[in-house]
Amino acid sequence: MQLSANQKVAFKLSIVGLLIVAAVFSRFWLVDWPNFKPVAAVAIFAGFLLGSRWLVWMVPLLILFISDWSIGFYVWPVMVSVYLSMLTAVYVGIVLARQFRQKTLGPVQRMAGIAFGSLSVSVLFFLTSNASVVLAGWYPLSWTGFLESYLAGLPFLRFTVMGDLLFTMVLFGSHFAILAVISKRRAAIASQLPLLGTAAAPNGPVCT
């Protein structure tokens, strides 16, 4: 059964809604793993799945705001940098969707693009968040202060890269695997239709 355009959008929104809930709870469950969260991965996947619809930009904002409201808000320069970097993750997903429309891209090229997109979000988050820490006054506002901030953030960068890459690959891998199963299922059904039509045809008189 083919879904209408509105049904497809509603289905995608329901998937993203479930991912939002999971990402919010992950910020409570994975407290022992700093920066090892699926927030960026969900933002990238939402941008890929929903495209440039205005609702997609609300996905990371909802995840962060709801969880921050429960955990506790922090200094505004750091919050702004975190929220903006996650909005960038949405844009990365939109760009990936546009690139994937090109039929010339193979599976290896697609997965490489996903990995590069995830890594770029991780690095951007590292650069902006640690710069915002200096602007918030936690380090001296100087080249030395920025260097100290980035050196202190290096251990967290490892967890950020690992988490973003793992969760992004899981989401996209599951998505493409499901699409492959559906495609094979439809092809199998389509191949059976001529046989079913032949078997159902009545045996009429033979004319010479």
C-alpha positions as CSV (number, residue, x, y, z in Angstrom):
1,M,0.0,0.0,0.0
2,Q,1.3,3.4,-1.0
3,L,1.2,6.2,1.4
4,S,0.0,9.7,0.4
5,A,2.3,12.7,0.6
6,N,0.7,13.9,3.9
7,Q,0.8,10.4,5.4
8,K,4.6,10.2,4.6
9,V,5.2,13.5,6.3
10,A,3.1,12.4,9.3
11,F,5.1,9.1,9.5
12,K,8.4,10.9,9.3
13,L,7.3,13.4,12.0
14,S,6.3,10.5,14.3
15,I,9.7,8.9,13.9
16,V,11.5,12.2,14.7
17,G,9.2,12.7,17.7
18,L,10.2,9.4,19.1
19,L,13.9,10.2,18.5
20,I,13.4,13.5,20.3
21,V,12.0,11.7,23.4
22,A,14.9,9.2,23.3
23,A,17.5,12.0,22.9
24,V,16.0,13.9,25.8
25,F,16.2,10.9,28.1
26,S,19.7,10.0,26.9
27,R,21.0,13.2,28.6
28,F,19.9,11.7,31.9
29,W,20.9,8.1,31.2
30,L,24.4,8.7,29.8
31,V,25.6,11.1,32.5
32,D,28.7,9.0,33.1
33,W,29.7,9.5,29.4
34,P,30.3,13.2,28.9
35,N,29.2,14.4,25.4
36,F,28.4,10.9,24.4
37,K,24.8,11.7,23.4
38,P,22.6,11.2,20.3
39,V,21.5,14.8,20.2
40,A,23.7,15.8,17.2
41,A,22.9,12.5,15.4
42,V,19.1,13.1,15.8
43,A,19.5,16.6,14.5
44,I,21.4,15.4,11.4
45,F,19.0,12.6,10.7
46,A,16.0,15.0,11.2
47,G,17.4,17.4,8.7
48,F,18.0,14.5,6.3
49,L,14.5,13.1,6.8
50,L,12.4,16.2,6.9
51,G,14.4,18.5,4.7
52,S,14.2,22.3,5.0
53,R,10.7,22.4,6.7
54,W,10.7,25.0,9.5
55,L,9.7,22.3,12.0
56,V,13.0,20.5,11.6
57,W,14.9,23.4,13.2
58,M,12.9,22.9,16.3
59,V,14.2,19.3,16.8
60,P,17.6,20.1,18.5
61,L,16.1,23.1,20.3
62,L,13.4,21.0,21.9
63,I,15.8,18.3,22.9
64,L,18.2,20.8,24.5
65,F,15.6,23.1,26.1
66,I,13.5,20.3,27.7
67,S,16.6,18.5,29.1
68,D,18.2,21.7,30.2
69,W,15.0,22.8,31.9
70,S,15.2,19.6,34.0
71,I,19.0,19.4,34.5
72,G,19.5,23.2,34.9
73,F,20.4,26.0,32.6
74,Y,23.9,27.4,32.4
75,V,25.7,30.6,31.4
76,W,24.2,32.1,28.2
77,P,27.4,32.3,26.0
78,V,27.9,28.5,26.4
79,M,24.2,27.8,25.9
80,V,24.1,29.9,22.7
81,S,27.1,28.1,21.3
82,V,25.6,24.7,22.0
83,Y,22.2,25.5,20.6
84,L,23.7,27.1,17.4
85,S,26.0,24.1,16.8
86,M,23.1,21.7,17.0
87,L,21.2,23.9,14.5
88,T,24.3,23.5,12.2
89,A,23.8,19.7,12.6
90,V,20.3,20.1,11.1
91,Y,21.8,21.9,8.1
92,V,24.3,19.1,7.6
93,G,21.4,16.7,7.4
94,I,19.6,18.8,4.8
95,V,22.8,19.0,2.7
96,L,23.2,15.2,2.9
97,A,19.7,14.8,1.7
98,R,20.4,17.0,-1.3
99,Q,23.6,15.1,-2.2
100,F,21.9,11.7,-1.9
101,R,19.4,12.7,-4.5
102,Q,22.2,12.3,-7.0
103,K,21.9,8.8,-8.3
104,T,25.6,8.6,-9.1
105,L,26.6,8.3,-5.4
106,G,27.3,4.7,-4.3
107,P,26.9,3.2,-0.8
108,V,30.5,3.8,0.1
109,Q,30.3,7.5,-1.0
110,R,27.1,7.9,1.0
111,M,28.4,6.5,4.2
112,A,31.6,8.5,3.8
113,G,29.5,11.7,3.4
114,I,27.5,10.8,6.6
115,A,30.7,10.2,8.5
116,F,32.3,13.4,7.3
117,G,29.1,15.3,8.2
118,S,29.1,13.8,11.7
119,L,32.7,14.6,12.2
120,S,32.3,18.2,11.0
121,V,29.5,18.8,13.6
122,S,31.7,17.3,16.3
123,V,34.6,19.6,15.5
124,L,32.4,22.6,15.2
125,F,30.8,21.9,18.6
126,F,34.3,21.5,20.1
127,L,35.5,24.8,18.6
128,T,32.5,26.9,19.5
129,S,31.7,25.5,22.9
130,N,35.3,25.9,24.1
131,A,35.5,29.4,22.7
132,S,32.3,30.3,24.5
133,V,33.8,29.1,27.8
134,V,36.5,31.7,27.4
135,L,33.9,34.4,26.6
136,A,32.0,33.3,29.7
137,G,35.0,34.2,31.8
138,W,36.1,30.8,32.8
139,Y,39.5,31.4,31.2
140,P,41.4,34.6,30.5
141,L,40.3,36.4,27.4
142,S,43.6,36.0,25.6
143,W,45.4,33.6,23.2
144,T,46.6,31.7,26.3
145,G,43.1,31.4,27.7
146,F,41.8,30.0,24.4
147,L,44.7,27.5,24.2
148,E,44.0,26.4,27.8
149,S,40.3,26.0,27.1
150,Y,40.9,23.9,24.0
151,L,43.5,21.7,25.7
152,A,41.1,21.1,28.6
153,G,38.4,20.2,26.1
154,L,40.4,17.6,24.2
155,P,39.4,14.6,26.4
156,F,35.7,15.5,25.8
157,L,36.3,15.8,22.0
158,R,36.9,12.0,21.9
159,F,33.6,11.3,23.5
160,T,31.8,13.8,21.2
161,V,33.3,12.2,18.0
162,M,32.6,8.7,19.2
163,G,29.0,9.4,20.2
164,D,28.1,11.5,17.2
165,L,29.6,9.0,14.7
166,L,28.1,5.9,16.4
167,F,24.6,7.3,16.8
168,T,24.6,8.9,13.3
169,M,25.7,5.6,11.7
170,V,23.1,3.6,13.6
171,L,20.2,6.0,12.5
172,F,21.3,6.2,8.9
173,G,22.2,2.5,8.7
174,S,18.8,1.5,10.1
175,H,17.1,3.8,7.7
176,F,18.8,2.5,4.6
177,A,18.4,-1.1,5.8
178,I,14.6,-0.7,6.2
179,L,14.4,1.0,2.8
180,A,16.3,-1.9,1.2
181,V,13.9,-4.5,2.8
182,I,10.9,-2.5,1.6
183,S,12.3,-2.2,-1.9
184,K,13.0,-6.0,-2.1
185,R,9.5,-6.7,-0.7
186,R,7.9,-4.5,-3.3
187,A,10.0,-6.0,-6.1
188,A,8.9,-9.5,-5.0
189,I,5.3,-8.6,-5.0
190,A,5.5,-6.9,-8.4
191,S,7.2,-10.0,-9.9
192,Q,4.3,-12.1,-8.6
193,L,1.5,-9.9,-10.1
194,P,1.8,-11.2,-13.7
195,L,1.8,-14.8,-12.5
196,L,-1.3,-14.1,-10.4
197,G,-3.0,-12.5,-13.4
198,T,-2.3,-15.4,-15.6
199,A,-3.6,-17.9,-13.0
200,A,-6.8,-15.9,-12.6
201,A,-7.5,-15.5,-16.3
202,P,-10.6,-17.6,-17.4
203,N,-10.1,-20.4,-19.9
204,G,-12.2,-19.3,-22.9
205,P,-13.0,-21.1,-26.1
206,V,-10.2,-21.4,-28.6
207,C,-10.9,-19.7,-31.9
208,T,-9.2,-20.7,-35.1
